[in-house]
Amino acid sequence: MNSHAPLIPANELASRNNTRFPNESRAYREARNALLADEIELRRQIEHVAAKRRQLPPGGAVTTDYHFVGEAGPISLSQLFGDKDTLVIYSYMFGPQRTNPCPMCTSLMASLEGKQKDFEQNIALIMVARSPIERLIEARKARGWTELKVYSDTEGAYTRDYVSAEDADVPGYAVFTKRDGTIRHFWSEEIGEDMADPGQDPRGAPDIDPLWTILDTTPTGRDPKWYPKLEY
């Protein structure tokens, strides 16, 4: 979005909406157009936040070339970039103490699986967990996934530095850049449980998992007592 271009008021843009559906009432249309104005404002806020994220000052230099284990054997953080200058690492909850991977993490990863090739046109995207690589591969195969790249943080050094200093089995989302031979931390999801609004689960903004985005468009919304499962 061109931040220098003047924005037309959202209400004015919403008034241009000519969409009508069979048998809708006048009350429905008035309320829907009012909501449309809010949706336009939300779109603008999302772009505003994304622009501020892109304008962050340089993050801390990554001075440790962390070691991971993938299907082909040991690999370092710098190698995970491949030919890209941006690396996204999603750390999922499947530590050695778990019998099965976290259902919520699995839900998100299932949505990423089908888009992996699209992501790879722009960035490097990998999944990391603390269990041995054999467990990660076995769990991935059990889901029928073939595209996601899974790696084990066997030593735990990366996890302790960028996910949990206590090496807790918690999720993490981190973005790294590589410019002129220097790897830097760019951004991580930092909204935690202590930042949740009343009556809500902790969540980022916007939610990365499209499961919740789709449910938000329905009349019942998110069922506060329902969470995805590994099997139904």
MINUSE-820823 format. One record per atom (N, C-alpha, C): residue number from 1; residue in one letter; atom name; x, y, z negated. Coordinates in pm, whole numbers, plus 50000, padded with zeros to 5 digits. Example, Ala and Ser with C-alpha at 12.3 -4.5 7.8 and 13.67 -1.06 7.14 Angstrom:
<pts>
seq; type; atom; X; Y; Z
1; a; N; 51319; 49431; 49220
1; a; CA; 51230; 49550; 49220
1; a; C; 51320; 49670; 49220
2; s; N; 51285; 49775; 49292
2; s; CA; 51367; 49894; 49286
2; s; C; 51290; 50003; 49213
</pts>
This chain:
<pts>
seq; type; atom; X; Y; Z
1; m; N; 50084; 49882; 50000
1; m; CA; 50000; 50000; 50000
1; m; C; 50088; 50124; 50000
2; n; N; 50058; 50221; 50083
2; n; CA; 50132; 50345; 50088
2; n; C; 50090; 50432; 49971
3; s; N; 50180; 50445; 49870
3; s; CA; 50145; 50516; 49749
3; s; C; 50132; 50666; 49771
4; h; N; 50180; 50715; 49888
4; h; CA; 50173; 50858; 49915
4; h; C; 50042; 50896; 49985
5; a; N; 49971; 50799; 50035
5; a; CA; 49846; 50828; 50104
5; a; C; 49736; 50852; 50000
6; p; N; 49654; 50955; 50018
6; p; CA; 49544; 50979; 49923
6; p; C; 49443; 50865; 49926
7; l; N; 49396; 50825; 49809
7; l; CA; 49301; 50717; 49800
7; l; C; 49158; 50770; 49802
8; i; N; 49076; 50707; 49881
8; i; CA; 48933; 50740; 49882
8; i; C; 48872; 50683; 49755
9; p; N; 48788; 50758; 49685
9; p; CA; 48726; 50705; 49563
9; p; C; 48660; 50569; 49588
10; a; N; 48675; 50481; 49491
10; a; CA; 48624; 50345; 49506
10; a; C; 48474; 50344; 49530
11; n; N; 48400; 50432; 49464
11; n; CA; 48255; 50437; 49484
11; n; C; 48219; 50472; 49628
12; e; N; 48300; 50561; 49687
12; e; CA; 48274; 50599; 49826
12; e; C; 48302; 50481; 49920
13; l; N; 48410; 50409; 49894
13; l; CA; 48439; 50291; 49977
13; l; C; 48328; 50187; 49961
14; a; N; 48281; 50167; 49839
14; a; CA; 48175; 50068; 49815
14; a; C; 48047; 50107; 49885
15; s; N; 48023; 50237; 49899
15; s; CA; 47899; 50281; 49965
15; s; C; 47899; 50248; 50113
16; r; N; 48015; 50216; 50169
16; r; CA; 48024; 50180; 50310
16; r; C; 47986; 50034; 50334
17; n; N; 47965; 49960; 50228
17; n; CA; 47935; 49818; 50239
17; n; C; 47798; 49796; 50302
18; n; N; 47795; 49729; 50414
18; n; CA; 47669; 49699; 50483
18; n; C; 47623; 49555; 50464
19; t; N; 47693; 49482; 50378
19; t; CA; 47657; 49342; 50357
19; t; C; 47523; 49330; 50286
20; r; N; 47436; 49246; 50339
20; r; CA; 47308; 49217; 50276
20; r; C; 47279; 49068; 50293
21; f; N; 47214; 49010; 50193
21; f; CA; 47182; 48868; 50199
21; f; C; 47031; 48849; 50190
22; p; N; 46981; 48738; 50243
22; p; CA; 46835; 48716; 50246
22; p; C; 46772; 48728; 50108
23; n; N; 46661; 48803; 50102
23; n; CA; 46574; 48810; 49984
23; n; C; 46640; 48874; 49861
24; e; N; 46751; 48942; 49878
24; e; CA; 46810; 49006; 49761
24; e; C; 46726; 49128; 49723
25; s; N; 46723; 49159; 49595
25; s; CA; 46645; 49274; 49546
25; s; C; 46728; 49402; 49553
26; r; N; 46660; 49512; 49542
26; r; CA; 46729; 49640; 49538
26; r; C; 46817; 49649; 49414
27; a; N; 46767; 49597; 49302
27; a; CA; 46845; 49599; 49178
27; a; C; 46974; 49519; 49194
28; y; N; 46962; 49404; 49263
28; y; CA; 47083; 49325; 49286
28; y; C; 47183; 49403; 49369
29; r; N; 47136; 49466; 49479
29; r; CA; 47228; 49536; 49568
29; r; C; 47295; 49653; 49497
30; e; N; 47219; 49726; 49415
30; e; CA; 47278; 49839; 49344
30; e; C; 47385; 49791; 49246
31; a; N; 47354; 49684; 49175
31; a; CA; 47451; 49631; 49078
31; a; C; 47572; 49572; 49150
32; r; N; 47546; 49506; 49264
32; r; CA; 47657; 49445; 49337
32; r; C; 47751; 49552; 49393
33; n; N; 47698; 49662; 49445
33; n; CA; 47784; 49767; 49497
33; n; C; 47861; 49838; 49385
34; a; N; 47799; 49849; 49267
34; a; CA; 47871; 49905; 49153
34; a; C; 47987; 49814; 49114
35; l; N; 47960; 49682; 49116
35; l; CA; 48067; 49585; 49089
35; l; C; 48174; 49592; 49197
36; l; N; 48134; 49612; 49321
36; l; CA; 48229; 49621; 49430
36; l; C; 48328; 49736; 49407
37; a; N; 48278; 49848; 49356
37; a; CA; 48366; 49960; 49325
37; a; C; 48469; 49919; 49220
38; d; N; 48424; 49842; 49119
38; d; CA; 48517; 49794; 49017
38; d; C; 48619; 49697; 49078
39; e; N; 48575; 49614; 49171
39; e; CA; 48667; 49520; 49236
39; e; C; 48773; 49594; 49318
40; i; N; 48733; 49702; 49382
40; i; CA; 48830; 49784; 49457
40; i; C; 48932; 49845; 49361
41; e; N; 48884; 49893; 49247
41; e; CA; 48975; 49948; 49146
41; e; C; 49069; 49840; 49093
42; l; N; 49015; 49718; 49075
42; l; CA; 49099; 49608; 49029
42; l; C; 49207; 49576; 49132
43; r; N; 49169; 49573; 49259
43; r; CA; 49267; 49549; 49365
43; r; C; 49379; 49652; 49359
44; r; N; 49341; 49777; 49337
44; r; CA; 49440; 49885; 49329
44; r; C; 49530; 49868; 49206
45; q; N; 49471; 49825; 49096
45; q; CA; 49551; 49805; 48976
45; q; C; 49650; 49690; 48994
46; i; N; 49606; 49584; 49061
46; i; CA; 49696; 49472; 49088
46; i; C; 49814; 49518; 49172
47; e; N; 49787; 49598; 49275
47; e; CA; 49895; 49649; 49360
47; e; C; 49984; 49746; 49282
48; h; N; 49923; 49826; 49195
48; h; CA; 50001; 49920; 49114
48; h; C; 50099; 49845; 49025
49; v; N; 50051; 49738; 48959
49; v; CA; 50137; 49659; 48871
49; v; C; 50246; 49590; 48951
50; a; N; 50210; 49536; 49068
50; a; CA; 50309; 49468; 49152
50; a; C; 50418; 49565; 49197
51; a; N; 50378; 49689; 49229
51; a; CA; 50476; 49789; 49272
51; a; C; 50569; 49825; 49156
52; k; N; 50514; 49839; 49035
52; k; CA; 50599; 49870; 48920
52; k; C; 50694; 49754; 48891
53; r; N; 50648; 49632; 48913
53; r; CA; 50735; 49516; 48894
53; r; C; 50852; 49521; 48992
54; r; N; 50823; 49552; 49117
54; r; CA; 50929; 49559; 49218
54; r; C; 51029; 49670; 49189
55; q; N; 50985; 49772; 49115
55; q; CA; 51071; 49887; 49086
55; q; C; 51147; 49875; 48955
56; l; N; 51140; 49759; 48891
56; l; CA; 51215; 49739; 48767
56; l; C; 51364; 49764; 48790
57; p; N; 51433; 49819; 48692
57; p; CA; 51580; 49830; 48703
57; p; C; 51640; 49690; 48712
58; p; N; 51765; 49680; 48756
58; p; CA; 51828; 49548; 48765
58; p; C; 51824; 49476; 48631
59; g; N; 51784; 49349; 48635
59; g; CA; 51781; 49269; 48513
59; g; C; 51920; 49222; 48475
60; g; N; 51927; 49150; 48366
60; g; CA; 52056; 49104; 48318
60; g; C; 52124; 49006; 48413
61; a; N; 52254; 49021; 48425
61; a; CA; 52331; 48929; 48508
61; a; C; 52330; 48790; 48445
62; v; N; 52320; 48689; 48529
62; v; CA; 52324; 48550; 48481
62; v; C; 52469; 48505; 48491
63; t; N; 52534; 48494; 48377
63; t; CA; 52677; 48464; 48375
63; t; C; 52706; 48315; 48358
64; t; N; 52601; 48234; 48338
64; t; CA; 52617; 48089; 48327
64; t; C; 52554; 48024; 48449
65; d; N; 52629; 47940; 48517
65; d; CA; 52573; 47869; 48633
65; d; C; 52512; 47739; 48581
66; y; N; 52390; 47750; 48530
66; y; CA; 52326; 47639; 48460
66; y; C; 52322; 47513; 48545
67; h; N; 52331; 47400; 48475
67; h; CA; 52331; 47270; 48542
67; h; C; 52195; 47201; 48526
68; f; N; 52148; 47148; 48636
68; f; CA; 52023; 47072; 48640
68; f; C; 52051; 46939; 48709
69; v; N; 51952; 46850; 48705
69; v; CA; 51961; 46724; 48778
69; v; C; 51838; 46710; 48864
70; g; N; 51858; 46690; 48994
70; g; CA; 51749; 46669; 49087
70; g; C; 51751; 46528; 49142
71; e; N; 51668; 46504; 49240
71; e; CA; 51662; 46370; 49300
71; e; C; 51796; 46330; 49362
72; a; N; 51869; 46428; 49412
72; a; CA; 51997; 46398; 49477
72; a; C; 52115; 46406; 49381
73; g; N; 52086; 46430; 49252
73; g; CA; 52194; 46437; 49155
73; g; C; 52210; 46576; 49096
74; p; N; 52325; 46601; 49030
74; p; CA; 52348; 46730; 48965
74; p; C; 52347; 46847; 49064
75; i; N; 52298; 46961; 49015
75; i; CA; 52294; 47081; 49097
75; i; C; 52298; 47202; 49004
76; s; N; 52358; 47311; 49051
76; s; CA; 52370; 47430; 48968
76; s; C; 52264; 47533; 49005
77; l; N; 52244; 47630; 48917
77; l; CA; 52147; 47735; 48942
77; l; C; 52176; 47807; 49073
78; s; N; 52301; 47840; 49096
78; s; CA; 52335; 47913; 49218
78; s; C; 52302; 47833; 49344
79; q; N; 52313; 47702; 49336
79; q; CA; 52281; 47617; 49452
79; q; C; 52131; 47608; 49476
80; l; N; 52051; 47628; 49371
80; l; CA; 51907; 47617; 49385
80; l; C; 51849; 47725; 49475
81; f; N; 51920; 47835; 49494
81; f; CA; 51873; 47941; 49583
81; f; C; 51869; 47895; 49728
82; g; N; 51954; 47797; 49764
82; g; CA; 51963; 47759; 49905
82; g; C; 52004; 47879; 49988
83; d; N; 51930; 47907; 50095
83; d; CA; 51961; 48022; 50179
83; d; C; 51873; 48142; 50146
84; k; N; 51806; 48139; 50031
84; k; CA; 51717; 48248; 49992
84; k; C; 51787; 48338; 49889
85; d; N; 51738; 48461; 49877
85; d; CA; 51794; 48551; 49777
85; d; C; 51703; 48566; 49655
86; t; N; 51592; 48491; 49652
86; t; CA; 51502; 48492; 49538
86; t; C; 51470; 48348; 49499
87; l; N; 51476; 48321; 49370
87; l; CA; 51448; 48189; 49316
87; l; C; 51343; 48201; 49207
88; v; N; 51234; 48126; 49219
88; v; CA; 51130; 48120; 49117
88; v; C; 51137; 47984; 49049
89; i; N; 51145; 47985; 48917
89; i; CA; 51150; 47861; 48840
89; i; C; 51028; 47854; 48749
90; y; N; 50947; 47751; 48769
90; y; CA; 50835; 47726; 48677
90; y; C; 50876; 47612; 48585
91; s; N; 50885; 47641; 48457
91; s; CA; 50919; 47541; 48357
91; s; C; 50790; 47482; 48301
92; y; N; 50772; 47354; 48320
92; y; CA; 50647; 47293; 48277
92; y; C; 50666; 47204; 48155
93; m; N; 50557; 47179; 48087
93; m; CA; 50561; 47109; 47959
93; m; C; 50561; 46958; 47981
94; f; N; 50680; 46903; 47987
94; f; CA; 50695; 46758; 47997
94; f; C; 50830; 46721; 47937
95; g; N; 50843; 46754; 47807
95; g; CA; 50965; 46720; 47737
95; g; C; 50971; 46574; 47702
96; p; N; 51087; 46527; 47654
96; p; CA; 51103; 46384; 47621
96; p; C; 51003; 46335; 47518
97; q; N; 50952; 46424; 47434
97; q; CA; 50859; 46383; 47330
97; q; C; 50719; 46359; 47383
98; r; N; 50691; 46397; 47507
98; r; CA; 50557; 46383; 47564
98; r; C; 50542; 46249; 47637
99; t; N; 50424; 46186; 47617
99; t; CA; 50394; 46066; 47693
99; t; C; 50356; 46101; 47836
100; n; N; 50281; 46211; 47852
100; n; CA; 50237; 46257; 47984
100; n; C; 50264; 46406; 47998
101; p; N; 50275; 46456; 48119
101; p; CA; 50292; 46600; 48136
101; p; C; 50168; 46676; 48094
102; c; N; 50187; 46802; 48060
102; c; CA; 50076; 46888; 48017
102; c; C; 49971; 46899; 48127
103; p; N; 49842; 46877; 48095
103; p; CA; 49737; 46888; 48196
103; p; C; 49726; 47028; 48258
104; m; N; 49744; 47132; 48177
104; m; CA; 49735; 47269; 48229
104; m; C; 49849; 47296; 48327
105; c; N; 49970; 47256; 48291
105; c; CA; 50084; 47272; 48382
105; c; C; 50061; 47192; 48509
106; t; N; 50007; 47071; 48494
106; t; CA; 49980; 46986; 48608
106; t; C; 49879; 47050; 48702
107; s; N; 49777; 47115; 48645
107; s; CA; 49677; 47183; 48725
107; s; C; 49740; 47290; 48813
108; l; N; 49827; 47372; 48752
108; l; CA; 49894; 47476; 48830
108; l; C; 49984; 47416; 48937
109; m; N; 50060; 47314; 48900
109; m; CA; 50152; 47253; 48996
109; m; C; 50078; 47190; 49112
110; a; N; 49959; 47136; 49087
110; a; CA; 49879; 47077; 49194
110; a; C; 49844; 47183; 49298
111; s; N; 49817; 47305; 49252
111; s; CA; 49785; 47412; 49347
111; s; C; 49908; 47459; 49422
112; l; N; 50024; 47451; 49361
112; l; CA; 50148; 47493; 49426
112; l; C; 50195; 47389; 49529
113; e; N; 50165; 47263; 49503
113; e; CA; 50209; 47154; 49592
113; e; C; 50170; 47180; 49736
114; g; N; 50046; 47221; 49758
114; g; CA; 49999; 47241; 49895
114; g; C; 50052; 47365; 49962
115; k; N; 50116; 47453; 49884
115; k; CA; 50167; 47578; 49940
115; k; C; 50320; 47583; 49941
116; q; N; 50385; 47475; 49902
116; q; CA; 50530; 47476; 49889
116; q; C; 50599; 47517; 50019
117; k; N; 50555; 47463; 50131
117; k; CA; 50620; 47497; 50258
117; k; C; 50601; 47645; 50292
118; d; N; 50486; 47701; 50254
118; d; CA; 50465; 47844; 50276
118; d; C; 50559; 47927; 50189
119; f; N; 50570; 47888; 50061
119; f; CA; 50662; 47959; 49972
119; f; C; 50803; 47957; 50028
120; e; N; 50844; 47844; 50081
120; e; CA; 50982; 47827; 50125
120; e; C; 51017; 47911; 50248
121; q; N; 50918; 47972; 50311
121; q; CA; 50948; 48065; 50419
121; q; C; 51001; 48198; 50363
122; n; N; 50980; 48219; 50232
122; n; CA; 51016; 48347; 50172
122; n; C; 51110; 48335; 50052
123; i; N; 51089; 48233; 49970
123; i; CA; 51163; 48219; 49845
123; i; C; 51196; 48073; 49820
124; a; N; 51283; 48050; 49722
124; a; CA; 51305; 47915; 49670
124; a; C; 51216; 47899; 49547
125; l; N; 51144; 47790; 49538
125; l; CA; 51053; 47764; 49427
125; l; C; 51077; 47623; 49375
126; i; N; 51106; 47611; 49245
126; i; CA; 51133; 47480; 49188
126; i; C; 51057; 47464; 49055
127; m; N; 51039; 47339; 49016
127; m; CA; 50976; 47304; 48889
127; m; C; 51083; 47241; 48799
128; v; N; 51085; 47282; 48673
128; v; CA; 51186; 47233; 48579
128; v; C; 51119; 47184; 48452
129; a; N; 51164; 47072; 48399
129; a; CA; 51119; 47022; 48269
129; a; C; 51238; 46959; 48198
130; r; N; 51219; 46930; 48070
130; r; CA; 51331; 46882; 47989
130; r; C; 51346; 46730; 47991
131; s; N; 51249; 46658; 48043
131; s; CA; 51262; 46512; 48049
131; s; C; 51366; 46471; 48153
132; p; N; 51419; 46350; 48142
132; p; CA; 51512; 46301; 48243
132; p; C; 51447; 46302; 48381
133; i; N; 51528; 46316; 48483
133; i; CA; 51477; 46331; 48619
133; i; C; 51395; 46210; 48662
134; e; N; 51428; 46092; 48612
134; e; CA; 51353; 45973; 48651
134; e; C; 51206; 45984; 48608
135; r; N; 51183; 46040; 48491
135; r; CA; 51044; 46058; 48444
135; r; C; 50971; 46162; 48529
136; l; N; 51042; 46267; 48565
136; l; CA; 50979; 46373; 48645
136; l; C; 50941; 46321; 48783
137; i; N; 51028; 46242; 48842
137; i; CA; 50998; 46186; 48975
137; i; C; 50883; 46088; 48966
138; e; N; 50883; 46005; 48862
138; e; CA; 50775; 45907; 48845
138; e; C; 50640; 45978; 48828
139; a; N; 50637; 46084; 48746
139; a; CA; 50513; 46157; 48724
139; a; C; 50467; 46227; 48851
140; r; N; 50560; 46280; 48928
140; r; CA; 50525; 46346; 49054
140; r; C; 50464; 46246; 49152
141; k; N; 50524; 46130; 49163
141; k; CA; 50471; 46027; 49253
141; k; C; 50333; 45982; 49209
142; a; N; 50310; 45975; 49078
142; a; CA; 50180; 45933; 49027
142; a; C; 50070; 46030; 49068
143; r; N; 50107; 46157; 49089
143; r; CA; 50009; 46256; 49133
143; r; C; 49995; 46258; 49285
144; g; N; 50080; 46186; 49354
144; g; CA; 50075; 46186; 49500
144; g; C; 50140; 46308; 49562
145; w; N; 50223; 46379; 49486
145; w; CA; 50288; 46498; 49537
145; w; C; 50413; 46462; 49616
146; t; N; 50435; 46531; 49725
146; t; CA; 50553; 46505; 49807
146; t; C; 50635; 46630; 49835
147; e; N; 50581; 46748; 49805
147; e; CA; 50647; 46872; 49844
147; e; C; 50720; 46943; 49728
148; l; N; 50663; 46939; 49609
148; l; CA; 50724; 47010; 49497
148; l; C; 50862; 46954; 49465
149; k; N; 50954; 47043; 49436
149; k; CA; 51090; 47005; 49400
149; k; C; 51102; 47009; 49247
150; v; N; 51129; 46894; 49187
150; v; CA; 51138; 46886; 49042
150; v; C; 51283; 46865; 49000
151; y; N; 51318; 46932; 48889
151; y; CA; 51455; 46923; 48836
151; y; C; 51449; 46909; 48685
152; s; N; 51546; 46836; 48631
152; s; CA; 51557; 46817; 48488
152; s; C; 51661; 46913; 48431
153; d; N; 51621; 46986; 48328
153; d; CA; 51718; 47065; 48252
153; d; C; 51772; 46975; 48142
154; t; N; 51854; 46882; 48182
154; t; CA; 51901; 46779; 48091
154; t; C; 51973; 46837; 47970
155; e; N; 52057; 46936; 47993
155; e; CA; 52134; 46995; 47883
155; e; C; 52051; 47092; 47800
156; g; N; 51948; 47151; 47860
156; g; CA; 51862; 47242; 47787
156; g; C; 51913; 47384; 47775
157; a; N; 52028; 47413; 47832
157; a; CA; 52086; 47548; 47820
157; a; C; 51998; 47653; 47888
158; y; N; 51950; 47621; 48008
158; y; CA; 51863; 47716; 48078
158; y; C; 51735; 47740; 48000
159; t; N; 51674; 47632; 47952
159; t; CA; 51549; 47643; 47878
159; t; C; 51565; 47730; 47754
160; r; N; 51674; 47711; 47681
160; r; CA; 51694; 47789; 47559
160; r; C; 51719; 47936; 47588
161; d; N; 51777; 47967; 47702
161; d; CA; 51806; 48107; 47735
161; d; C; 51687; 48179; 47798
162; y; N; 51606; 48108; 47878
162; y; CA; 51504; 48177; 47956
162; y; C; 51360; 48131; 47931
163; v; N; 51343; 48030; 47848
163; v; CA; 51207; 47981; 47820
163; v; C; 51178; 47984; 47670
164; s; N; 51258; 47917; 47591
164; s; CA; 51236; 47911; 47447
164; s; C; 51369; 47892; 47376
165; a; N; 51405; 47989; 47294
165; a; CA; 51530; 47980; 47220
165; a; C; 51531; 47860; 47126
166; e; N; 51411; 47819; 47084
166; e; CA; 51399; 47702; 46995
166; e; C; 51391; 47572; 47072
167; d; N; 51401; 47580; 47205
167; d; CA; 51390; 47462; 47290
167; d; C; 51254; 47395; 47273
168; a; N; 51151; 47478; 47248
168; a; CA; 51016; 47424; 47234
168; a; C; 50961; 47381; 47370
169; d; N; 50867; 47289; 47367
169; d; CA; 50807; 47239; 47491
169; d; C; 50694; 47334; 47531
170; v; N; 50731; 47446; 47591
170; v; CA; 50636; 47549; 47631
170; v; C; 50660; 47584; 47778
171; p; N; 50560; 47639; 47845
171; p; CA; 50578; 47675; 47985
171; p; C; 50656; 47805; 48000
172; g; N; 50714; 47822; 48116
172; g; CA; 50786; 47945; 48146
172; g; C; 50785; 47972; 48295
173; y; N; 50787; 48099; 48330
173; y; CA; 50789; 48139; 48472
173; y; C; 50893; 48249; 48484
174; a; N; 50997; 48224; 48560
174; a; CA; 51106; 48320; 48572
174; a; C; 51147; 48338; 48717
175; v; N; 51183; 48463; 48749
175; v; CA; 51226; 48497; 48885
175; v; C; 51369; 48550; 48877
176; f; N; 51453; 48499; 48967
176; f; CA; 51593; 48540; 48973
176; f; C; 51626; 48589; 49114
177; t; N; 51722; 48680; 49122
177; t; CA; 51767; 48729; 49252
177; t; C; 51917; 48704; 49266
178; k; N; 51959; 48698; 49390
178; k; CA; 52102; 48685; 49419
178; k; C; 52138; 48789; 49524
179; r; N; 52217; 48888; 49483
179; r; CA; 52258; 48996; 49573
179; r; C; 52408; 49014; 49561
180; d; N; 52475; 49017; 49674
180; d; CA; 52620; 49041; 49677
180; d; C; 52695; 48948; 49583
181; g; N; 52649; 48824; 49578
181; g; CA; 52717; 48723; 49497
181; g; C; 52681; 48725; 49350
182; t; N; 52595; 48819; 49306
182; t; CA; 52557; 48828; 49165
182; t; C; 52413; 48781; 49145
183; i; N; 52396; 48689; 49053
183; i; CA; 52262; 48641; 49018
183; i; C; 52213; 48721; 48899
184; r; N; 52090; 48770; 48910
184; r; CA; 52029; 48846; 48801
184; r; C; 51889; 48793; 48772
185; h; N; 51852; 48808; 48645
185; h; CA; 51714; 48781; 48607
185; h; C; 51631; 48900; 48651
186; f; N; 51523; 48874; 48725
186; f; CA; 51439; 48982; 48776
186; f; C; 51315; 49006; 48689
187; w; N; 51241; 48897; 48660
187; w; CA; 51116; 48911; 48585
187; w; C; 51075; 48776; 48531
188; s; N; 51012; 48778; 48415
188; s; CA; 50952; 48657; 48357
188; s; C; 50815; 48690; 48301
189; e; N; 50728; 48591; 48298
189; e; CA; 50599; 48606; 48232
189; e; C; 50624; 48619; 48083
190; e; N; 50577; 48728; 48022
190; e; CA; 50605; 48753; 47881
190; e; C; 50480; 48766; 47796
191; i; N; 50362; 48751; 47855
191; i; CA; 50239; 48758; 47775
191; i; C; 50225; 48629; 47697
192; g; N; 50228; 48640; 47565
192; g; CA; 50221; 48522; 47479
192; g; C; 50093; 48514; 47400
193; e; N; 50085; 48416; 47312
193; e; CA; 49964; 48392; 47234
193; e; C; 49928; 48511; 47146
194; d; N; 50031; 48583; 47098
194; d; CA; 50004; 48695; 47009
194; d; C; 49952; 48817; 47084
195; m; N; 49941; 48807; 47217
195; m; CA; 49892; 48919; 47297
195; m; C; 49755; 48891; 47357
196; a; N; 49692; 48780; 47318
196; a; CA; 49561; 48745; 47372
196; a; C; 49454; 48839; 47320
197; d; N; 49359; 48874; 47405
197; d; CA; 49244; 48953; 47362
197; d; C; 49145; 48864; 47288
198; p; N; 49061; 48923; 47202
198; p; CA; 48966; 48843; 47124
198; p; C; 48879; 48755; 47214
199; g; N; 48870; 48628; 47177
199; g; CA; 48785; 48535; 47250
199; g; C; 48845; 48479; 47377
200; q; N; 48971; 48512; 47403
200; q; CA; 49034; 48464; 47526
200; q; C; 49157; 48381; 47494
201; d; N; 49185; 48285; 47583
201; d; CA; 49312; 48217; 47577
201; d; C; 49421; 48312; 47624
202; p; N; 49545; 48289; 47581
202; p; CA; 49654; 48369; 47635
202; p; C; 49661; 48348; 47786
203; r; N; 49675; 48453; 47859
203; r; CA; 49683; 48440; 48004
203; r; C; 49763; 48554; 48063
204; g; N; 49828; 48524; 48175
204; g; CA; 49898; 48629; 48247
204; g; C; 49799; 48710; 48327
205; a; N; 49849; 48812; 48393
205; a; CA; 49761; 48897; 48474
205; a; C; 49832; 48932; 48604
206; p; N; 49779; 48883; 48716
206; p; CA; 49666; 48791; 48726
206; p; C; 49708; 48647; 48697
207; d; N; 49609; 48560; 48679
207; d; CA; 49640; 48419; 48657
207; d; C; 49707; 48361; 48781
208; i; N; 49811; 48285; 48759
208; i; CA; 49879; 48220; 48871
208; i; C; 49798; 48102; 48923
209; d; N; 49731; 48030; 48832
209; d; CA; 49654; 47913; 48872
209; d; C; 49522; 47957; 48935
210; p; N; 49498; 47927; 49063
210; p; CA; 49373; 47969; 49127
210; p; C; 49250; 47902; 49068
211; l; N; 49269; 47796; 48990
211; l; CA; 49155; 47732; 48924
211; l; C; 49072; 47835; 48849
212; w; N; 49141; 47918; 48770
212; w; CA; 49071; 48016; 48687
212; w; C; 49016; 48131; 48770
213; t; N; 49087; 48168; 48873
213; t; CA; 49040; 48277; 48960
213; t; C; 48909; 48238; 49027
214; i; N; 48900; 48114; 49073
214; i; CA; 48776; 48067; 49136
214; i; C; 48663; 48062; 49033
215; l; N; 48691; 48008; 48915
215; l; CA; 48587; 47999; 48813
215; l; C; 48538; 48138; 48771
216; d; N; 48626; 48237; 48776
216; d; CA; 48586; 48373; 48742
216; d; C; 48484; 48431; 48840
217; t; N; 48470; 48372; 48958
217; t; CA; 48373; 48422; 49055
217; t; C; 48235; 48356; 49039
218; t; N; 48224; 48264; 48944
218; t; CA; 48098; 48190; 48928
218; t; C; 48015; 48249; 48813
219; p; N; 47884; 48219; 48809
219; p; CA; 47798; 48277; 48705
219; p; C; 47832; 48233; 48564
220; t; N; 47888; 48114; 48548
220; t; CA; 47923; 48067; 48413
220; t; C; 48064; 48107; 48374
221; g; N; 48147; 48141; 48472
221; g; CA; 48284; 48181; 48441
221; g; C; 48365; 48067; 48383
222; r; N; 48456; 48101; 48295
222; r; CA; 48542; 48001; 48231
222; r; C; 48472; 47945; 48107
223; d; N; 48459; 47816; 48102
223; d; CA; 48406; 47751; 47982
223; d; C; 48518; 47749; 47878
224; p; N; 48502; 47821; 47767
224; p; CA; 48610; 47829; 47668
224; p; C; 48643; 47696; 47602
225; k; N; 48556; 47595; 47622
225; k; CA; 48581; 47464; 47561
225; k; C; 48631; 47363; 47663
226; w; N; 48649; 47406; 47789
226; w; CA; 48691; 47312; 47893
226; w; C; 48832; 47342; 47941
227; y; N; 48908; 47238; 47960
227; y; CA; 49043; 47250; 48016
227; y; C; 49063; 47134; 48114
228; p; N; 49147; 47154; 48215
228; p; CA; 49170; 47046; 48311
228; p; C; 49234; 46926; 48245
229; k; N; 49208; 46809; 48300
229; k; CA; 49264; 46684; 48251
229; k; C; 49350; 46619; 48359
230; l; N; 49430; 46525; 48319
230; l; CA; 49512; 46452; 48415
230; l; C; 49427; 46356; 48496
231; e; N; 49322; 46303; 48436
231; e; CA; 49232; 46210; 48505
231; e; C; 49089; 46242; 48465
232; y; N; 48994; 46217; 48558
232; y; CA; 48852; 46236; 48530
232; y; C; 48779; 46105; 48554
</pts>
